[in-house]
Amino acid sequence: MAAPELLQKLLTSPGPPGHEGLPARVWREAAEGFADEVTTDKLGTTVARVNGAGDHPLMAVVGHIDEIALLVSHVSDKGFLHVVQSGGWDAQVLVGQRIRFLGRGGDVVGVVGKKPIHLMKTADRDQASKMTDLWVDIGAANKAEAEARLAVGDPGVIDSKTIDFPNSRIVSRSIDDRIGAFVVLEALRRYAEKPGAARVVAAATTQEEIAWHGGGALICTNCVNPQMAIVIDVTFATDHPNIEKKEIGDHRIDGGPVLSRGAIISPVVFSLLRDVADREHIPYSVHAAGRDTSTNADAIHIAREGVATGLVSIPNRYMHSPNELVSLEDVDRTAALLAEACRAVNDKTDFRAR
């Protein structure tokens, strides 16, 4: 199984936090092909709506469309760039990578530099690199030449290709969470083909990677005001070496979606998702979330008067690296689960856990 063309376009479009316009445009154009209404708010979040067969209830399926990135923080006299994080980085990942910056005159590619190992002192060789140890070389001869191409605050992403792997797997730098944005749109498309009673909106939200304040998801939820929301994100696959399953759980590539269960997760929504998965014979695993989830669910469940919120995640290897890996079978199963969960909601659904 190869990745669908829409997913390929989404994964290859740079979308740093606050600069999600390129992938959002791809998502919006695809949504306009079947949705009853498509809108974009001031923070860049795009919402597609399918009215369904009834007037209510209103539910939302949400995936964020931004990706981790870097920002130019300083240009040296010799034309080298220094950068800061926009999202959660391990500086080791950046060593030797190419970075594609979104400059005002077009894309600018640079390479991450670090002192060669031959020139390091013995004690330094075993030390982890820090962001302050690294710089980006864009081939400029001096500061003026560099500043003619890039300015402080210009964002950049790792310049890497999306690759189809054997066994229906895909590798990309932006799986987190462009894959979630794809899944919610695909689920909405499937729902539109056979709508149920619920009105459903799919949202590709912005600024999740830096959004301790709730970002685009909080603004979107306040505007849309759904009674129920299902957030789609990625979670850590635990089927590779050096992972402790007793801490994170047993979540495998090709094992199906991961349903979160815990403090902020609505028992009503969890039960609905679990029952639909069992009925449709969709394999899944369960993740225990004792506190927050570090996803948009944290902001959504306390929006307005409160939203019954669920969290469904796709197992992802090598998160926040140039080579995140997921199974397209898991992607398809997650879209199927969401579409059927939407059809299971009707006027008699009680979102209060009582």
C-alpha positions in Angstrom: 0.0 0.0 0.0 1.4 3.4 -1.1 0.5 6.6 0.6 -2.4 8.4 -1.0 -1.5 11.5 -3.1 -3.3 13.9 -0.6 -1.2 12.5 2.3 2.0 12.8 0.2 1.2 16.5 -0.4 0.4 17.2 3.2 3.6 15.5 4.5 5.8 17.4 2.1 4.4 20.9 2.6 6.3 22.8 5.3 4.1 24.0 8.1 6.0 25.3 11.1 3.9 26.6 14.1 2.3 29.9 13.1 3.2 29.3 9.4 0.9 26.5 8.5 -0.5 28.1 5.3 1.0 25.6 2.8 -0.4 22.3 4.2 -3.6 24.1 5.3 -4.2 25.1 1.6 -3.7 21.5 0.5 -6.2 20.3 3.2 -8.7 23.0 2.4 -8.8 22.3 -1.3 -9.3 18.6 -0.6 -12.2 19.4 1.8 -13.9 21.7 -0.7 -14.5 18.7 -2.9 -17.1 17.1 -0.6 -17.8 19.2 2.5 -20.9 21.4 2.9 -18.8 24.3 4.3 -15.1 25.1 4.6 -13.8 28.0 6.7 -10.5 29.3 8.0 -10.0 31.4 11.2 -7.5 34.1 12.0 -5.0 31.6 13.6 -5.0 29.6 10.4 -7.1 26.6 11.6 -9.3 25.2 8.8 -12.7 23.6 9.5 -14.8 21.5 7.2 -18.4 20.7 8.0 -20.8 17.9 6.9 -24.3 18.6 8.1 -25.5 15.0 8.4 -29.1 13.9 8.4 -30.1 15.8 11.6 -29.9 19.2 13.3 -27.8 18.0 16.2 -25.7 16.9 18.0 -22.5 18.6 16.8 -19.2 16.8 17.1 -15.7 17.5 16.0 -12.7 15.4 14.9 -9.5 17.3 15.3 -5.9 16.9 14.1 -3.2 19.5 14.2 -1.4 20.5 11.0 1.7 22.2 12.3 5.1 20.5 12.7 8.2 21.1 14.9 10.5 23.7 13.4 13.4 26.1 13.9 13.5 29.9 13.9 16.5 32.0 12.9 17.6 33.8 16.1 20.9 35.5 15.0 23.0 36.1 11.9 26.7 36.2 12.6 29.2 38.6 10.9 30.4 35.7 8.8 26.9 34.8 7.6 26.2 31.8 9.8 22.8 31.4 11.3 21.9 30.5 14.9 18.5 29.0 15.6 16.0 28.4 18.4 13.5 25.6 18.7 9.8 26.0 17.8 8.6 22.7 19.3 10.3 19.9 21.1 13.6 19.1 19.7 16.5 16.7 20.6 19.5 18.6 19.4 21.2 15.3 18.5 18.6 14.9 15.7 19.8 18.1 14.0 23.4 17.3 13.6 24.3 17.0 10.0 20.8 17.7 8.7 19.7 20.0 6.0 17.1 22.8 6.9 14.7 24.4 4.5 13.8 27.9 5.6 10.7 29.8 4.4 12.3 33.1 3.4 10.5 36.1 2.2 12.0 35.6 -1.3 11.5 31.9 -1.4 12.9 28.8 0.2 16.5 28.8 1.4 18.3 25.5 2.2 21.1 25.4 4.8 23.1 22.7 6.5 23.6 22.2 10.2 27.2 22.6 11.2 29.1 21.2 14.3 32.8 20.9 15.2 34.2 17.8 13.6 34.8 14.9 15.9 38.5 14.9 15.0 38.9 18.4 16.6 37.0 17.6 19.8 38.7 16.9 23.0 38.3 13.4 24.3 36.0 14.5 27.1 33.7 16.3 24.7 33.2 13.4 22.3 30.8 11.7 24.6 28.8 14.8 25.5 25.4 15.4 23.9 25.2 18.4 21.5 23.3 21.5 22.6 21.4 23.9 20.4 24.1 26.5 21.2 26.8 24.1 19.8 25.2 24.2 16.4 24.8 26.6 13.5 23.4 26.7 10.1 25.4 27.4 7.0 23.5 28.7 4.0 26.6 29.4 1.9 26.7 33.1 2.6 30.0 34.9 2.5 29.0 37.5 5.1 26.2 38.9 7.3 24.8 41.2 4.6 24.6 38.4 2.1 22.8 36.1 4.6 20.4 38.8 5.7 19.5 39.5 2.1 18.1 36.0 2.0 16.8 35.3 5.6 15.8 37.4 8.6 15.5 36.8 12.3 12.3 34.9 12.9 12.2 33.1 9.6 11.1 29.5 10.2 12.6 26.3 8.8 12.0 22.5 8.8 14.2 19.6 8.2 14.6 19.1 4.4 13.8 15.4 4.0 11.8 13.3 1.7 8.7 11.2 2.4 9.4 7.6 1.7 7.1 4.6 1.1 8.5 1.6 3.1 7.7 -2.1 2.7 4.7 -3.6 4.6 2.5 -0.5 4.0 4.6 1.8 6.1 5.5 5.4 5.5 8.4 7.6 6.7 8.3 11.4 7.0 9.5 14.3 9.1 6.0 15.6 9.6 3.9 12.5 10.6 3.3 14.4 13.9 0.7 15.4 13.3 0.1 15.9 9.6 -1.1 12.3 9.7 -3.9 13.3 12.2 -4.9 16.1 9.9 -5.2 13.7 7.1 -7.2 11.1 9.1 -9.8 13.6 10.3 -10.4 14.8 6.7 -10.5 11.2 5.4 -13.0 10.2 8.2 -15.2 13.2 7.3 -15.1 12.2 3.6 -16.2 8.7 4.5 -18.9 10.1 6.8 -20.2 12.3 4.0 -20.7 9.3 1.7 -23.0 7.8 4.3 -24.0 10.4 6.9 -25.6 9.7 10.2 -27.7 12.0 12.4 -24.8 14.1 13.7 -23.4 17.3 12.3 -19.7 16.7 12.1 -16.8 19.1 11.7 -13.2 18.1 10.9 -10.5 20.6 12.0 -6.9 21.0 11.0 -5.7 23.1 13.9 -2.5 25.3 14.2 0.2 25.9 16.8 -0.2 22.6 18.7 3.6 22.0 19.0 4.1 25.2 21.0 0.6 25.5 22.5 0.7 25.2 26.2 -2.0 27.9 25.9 -4.3 25.7 23.8 -3.4 27.2 20.4 -5.6 26.9 17.4 -7.5 24.0 18.9 -8.8 26.1 21.8 -9.9 28.9 19.6 -11.5 26.6 17.1 -13.4 24.7 19.8 -14.7 27.9 21.4 -16.0 29.0 18.0 -17.5 25.7 16.8 -18.8 24.7 20.3 -19.1 20.9 19.8 -20.8 18.7 22.3 -18.2 16.0 21.7 -14.7 16.0 20.2 -12.3 13.3 19.2 -8.6 14.3 18.9 -6.3 12.4 16.6 -2.6 12.5 17.2 0.4 10.2 17.3 1.7 8.2 20.2 4.9 6.3 20.9 5.1 2.9 19.2 6.7 0.6 21.8 7.7 -2.3 19.4 11.3 -1.2 18.8 14.4 -1.7 21.0 15.1 0.2 24.2 11.4 0.9 25.1 9.9 0.1 28.5 6.4 -1.1 27.9 5.5 -1.1 31.5 5.8 2.7 31.5 4.2 3.5 28.2 2.1 0.5 27.2 2.1 -2.0 24.4 1.4 -0.1 21.2 2.6 -1.7 17.9 3.0 -0.7 14.3 0.1 -2.4 12.5 -1.6 -2.9 15.9 -4.4 -0.4 15.1 -5.3 2.9 16.8 -4.5 3.6 20.4 -7.5 4.7 22.6 -6.6 6.8 25.5 -8.4 6.3 28.8 -7.9 8.4 31.9 -8.4 11.6 33.9 -9.4 14.1 31.1 -10.9 11.5 28.7 -14.7 11.3 28.7 -15.8 7.8 29.7 -18.8 8.2 27.3 -16.5 8.9 24.4 -14.0 6.2 25.3 -16.8 3.6 25.6 -18.3 4.7 22.3 -14.9 4.3 20.5 -14.2 1.0 22.1 -17.7 -0.4 21.3 -17.4 0.8 17.7 -13.9 -0.8 17.3 -15.2 -4.1 18.8 -18.3 -4.1 16.5 -16.3 -3.3 13.4 -13.5 -5.7 14.3 -10.9 -2.9 14.3 -7.8 -3.9 16.3 -6.8 -1.4 19.0 -4.8 -0.9 22.2 -5.5 1.2 25.2 -3.2 3.9 26.7 -3.6 5.0 30.4 -3.4 8.8 30.8 -3.2 9.6 34.5 -3.0 13.4 34.0 -2.9 15.5 30.8 -2.1 13.9 27.4 0.2 16.5 25.9 -2.2 16.8 23.0 -5.0 19.1 21.9 -7.4 17.1 24.1 -6.0 19.0 27.1 -7.3 22.3 25.8 -10.5 21.1 24.1 -12.0 19.2 27.1 -12.2 22.5 29.1 -13.3 24.8 26.3 -16.5 26.8 26.9 -18.8 24.8 29.2 -16.7 21.6 28.7 -16.6 19.2 25.9 -16.8 15.4 26.1 -13.4 14.5 24.6 -11.7 11.4 23.4 -8.2 10.8 22.1 -7.2 8.3 19.4 -3.6 8.0 18.5 -1.6 6.3 15.7 1.6 4.4 16.9 4.6 6.3 15.6 8.3 5.3 15.7 11.1 7.8 16.0 8.9 10.8 17.0 10.3 14.3 16.4 12.9 13.1 14.0 13.4 13.4 10.2 12.2 9.8 9.9 8.9 9.3 11.8 7.3 6.0 10.8 3.7 4.8 10.8 1.6 2.1 9.3 -0.8 3.0 6.5 -3.0 0.1 7.8 -3.2 1.9 11.1 -4.1 5.2 9.3 -6.9 3.5 7.4 -8.2 1.7 10.5 -8.3 5.0 12.4 -10.2 6.8 9.7 -12.7 3.9 9.6 -13.1 4.0 13.4 -13.7 7.8 13.4 -16.3 7.6 10.6 -18.2 4.9 12.3 -18.0 6.7 15.7 -19.6 9.7 14.1 -22.4 7.6 12.7 -23.0 6.1 16.2 -23.9 9.5 17.6 -27.5 10.7 17.5 -30.1 12.8 19.3 -30.3 10.3 22.1 -26.6 10.2 22.9 -26.0 11.5 26.4 -22.5 12.9 26.7 -22.7 13.2 30.5 -21.0 10.4 32.4 -23.6 9.4 34.9 
